[in-house]
Every structure is written in structure tokens, then in C-alpha cells.
């Protein structure tokens, strides 16, 4: 995707003016012609590009299936994707462009929580529903009543991994190395530590790094080594997780590293190599699950993308578009408020990633799976229910 032009940078500053001038979202542009247009802003390039690429691929697969069945409300659906280049300010700008220039009827938001949080006020002010496929920080949906997600949230994810570490791995002394400048990482760290202490465990070291900046973690890891923990929780993204694993092993740390869904990328193994073996992370699904919905999705995805195995961001993107299209259908309209009301009433939607019910806080309550990294592969270990 090409970088956003200066024109669209200016749009972010005037989004309030455009809404105030009476542009009725959902009833013009993207919803009034022969096509229903939905916007998607994502990290197609930059540090977390595998997230955006996977989500967009899942969305495109779902789009094919929706249109093959006649579209929605008798119209074909089109998805316009804008690249936010893995930057929060660009996510806000991309959302403004999609709403004010392309007149989309709804938005599919980011995987990254920080970027969804940055863009959410734009959608909220314009009364355009926004559905995040994979932003897990609780703050995302707290930004307004037009903001939804189809994934679990970090209080559950952090607690689930803490309980897995203590009950399954018998780890009682835990160290934490987290990205201090990440909404996602800080949130997971807080919920993990709270759960460990509540269960009678001990946080022996709590140290931080700066995401997108630090590449040498040996100072923090030395402090961790001296504390001799049973496991180390690293609630960041794959961009740092692989490096941390390598440097931990170089220092002689042999205990398992634990992470969240931000580890779900082939880059975790490519960067970490054999050092990632024996590590665990929480995730939204495993392609090894034998549920028919999972296997049907994996088969269709491989067929469309030359045998590529879908990660969690792909299946979340797929489910996000399907849930949104189902809501538009049930609303019987492309009006933003009516779509929002239909989204809020979503119950037991048969998603590929599992049944999806939107709660009163516009979050989805769903299972978590635990995966183990071994010999360069992610292996299914366990499922944890809410």
C-alpha cells in the first residue's frame, strides 16, 4: 500500500468538521449505491506487518464467501484496506480517510490495541461501527458504544496464562519482562501479575523494555537470571519475543518463556530459532483443532493462499467480516446506528474461531488455547474456557 498522502493527514484534523457538516454515514456513499463498502485499516507494512497481512487475507476469504452467496441486502460487499504502517497516528488518519472520503458504512479495526485505541474516537464521533478482529486491551471498547471486538480481552488472557504457568508448569516464581510503551503489553503484565499473586505465586523480577527501540535485553535478562525464576512472562509482540528468547538462552536461562497472542507469527520462530523451543503462548485458535469450523476455514485459506497455514490473525479477520456482514443483514440497513444495535445483539454466531456472543461491554467471550513452540512449530497444548 502506498503511504498516505498529505491530503489524508489533513483529514484527521478535520474529521469533526466533516461529521458536523451533516454527512450521514451509512446512508450515503458506501451504502447507497450498488455496493456496500466496508473499510479496513491495518499494519500492511512496518513492524507488525504480519498482523495486518494475515487479518486482511482472512477478510478477503470471508469476502469471497459472502459475495458468492449474494452479498448483503442484495448488494455485493467491497472492502477497502488502508495501510497504517504499524503506527498509531497513521491508524487514526486511515480511519478518517475511509470514513470521510470513501464513505464506508463500517470499519474493521486493527489487530494492535494501541492503533485501535487511536482510531476508535474517529469512528465513535462519526457514528460508524468499528469491529476489531484482535485488539485485546480492555480500553479499546471503552472508547465508545460504536466500538466492538470479536476476540477475548487481556484480563482473561493474562489470567489464563498465569494459571497455566502455575498449575500446568508448576511454576511458582515468575519473572516479567514487558514493553513499557505498549497498551497491550502493560495490560497483560498487570493482569498476569495480579493472577499470579492471587494464586499464591511470586513475581521475583518485574523489568521493562521499549518496544520498537530496544534490541539488547541482556541487562534485564541478567537481573532475571539472578532471581532464578521458574518461567519468564514476555507479553509483547513477535518483533521482540524472538530476540529475547535468543538472548535468554545465550545467558544460560533455560526456563520456559511465556507470551500472549502477540507472539503468533512465523517471525517468532524465524527470529528466535531453536531458542524458542519449549516456550508457550496463549492464542485464539490452533489450526490443529479438529472442530469442523476450524478445518473448513484452514482448508479454504490454504486453497486461496497457496498452501499457507493461517495464523490467529487470519481467522480473526475472517470472523470479524462475517460477524459485521451478519449484523448489517439483521439490521436491514447500512445506517451506522442500526448496524451498531445489531452488532450489540450478536449471540452465538457460529464463528470459525468459535461461537461469538457480544456482551454488554461489546466484547466477545471466547475460549483461549495454549500453544507450545517446538521444532519450529506451534503445537496445541490446551483449551481454557472463560
Buried (B, 14 or more C-beta within 10 A) or exposed (E): BEEBEEEBBEBBEEBEEBBEEEBBBBBEBBBBEEBBBBBBBBBBBBBBBBBBBBBBBBBBBBBEEBBEEEBBBEBBBBBBBBBBBBBBBBBBBBBBBBBBBBBBBBBBBBBBBBBBBBBBBBBBBBBBBBBBBBBBBBBBBBBBBBBBBBBBBBBBBBBBBBBBBBEEBEBBBBBBBBBEBBBBBBBBBBBBBBBBEEBEBBBBBBBBBEBBEBEEBEEBBBBBBEBEBBBBBBBBBBBBBBBBBBBBBEBEBEBBBBBBBBBBBBBBBEBBEEBBBBBBBBBBBBBBBEEEBBBEBBEBBBEBBEEEEBBBBBBBBBBBBBBBBBBBBBBEBBBBBBBBBBBBEBEEBEBBBBBBBBEEEBBBBBBBBBBBBEEBEBEBBBEBEE
